[in-house]
């Protein structure tokens, strides 16, 4: 392997940290190559990046891998919201995907034909162009096409395809809710949500029952006579309660 050093970067504005490796001589000018980390510094500014620590040179794969495994395990960098690493670093090939991620990729690829692969590849390229230039020509054309398609749908078809329409009152509530959130908060909440989903997916059925309680599987029901709404397990619904959430005036 080429002589390699490890480093820790921190974004002083948000407190987010990143653990990585590099063969460069001057690591202080190198920002890092992590996918989530690069998006983070693009949003919050690369001028706020500082180098917290740089290791000595490693010349052996076994030594650097052992060091990285211990460091990743001790700091839990994949699951911790303090670290931007999406996978464990091993020091020589850009990191190793965790087992749950490898299993997820394997499940998605099973039974995929060449036609499906080509379709998804084209869709990913279009999405990439949109993300790079959200207000560009491609995005503007797409907005027009989507609006035209939505206008062509009947109210019944729209509900069947897209679900219930969001009312103006709901839009206002969402708008007011977002006003108190900044980009940093949203990113942290998103990462926490992904971590929670990952933890739940690794639980056994017994652990889910013990830790999540009986809220799993409950649905909203309303009673017009009592003018009440509450969540109930479908098997415990009594006469007079109808599926769906409803707002009653006092």
Buried (B, 14 or more C-beta within 10 A) or exposed (E): BEEBBBBBBBBEEBEBBBBBBBEEEEBEEBBBEBEBBBEBBEEBEEEEBEBEEEBEEBEEBEEBBEBBBEBBEEBEBBBEBEBBBBBBBBBBEEBBBBEEBEEBEEEEEEEEEEEEEEEEEEEEEEEEBEEEEEEEEEBEEBEEEEEEEEEEEEEEEBEEEEEEEEEEEEEEEEEEEEEEEEEBEEBBEEBEEEBEEBEEEEEEEEEEEEEEEEEEEBEEBBBEEEEEBEEBEEEEEEEEBEEEEEEEEE
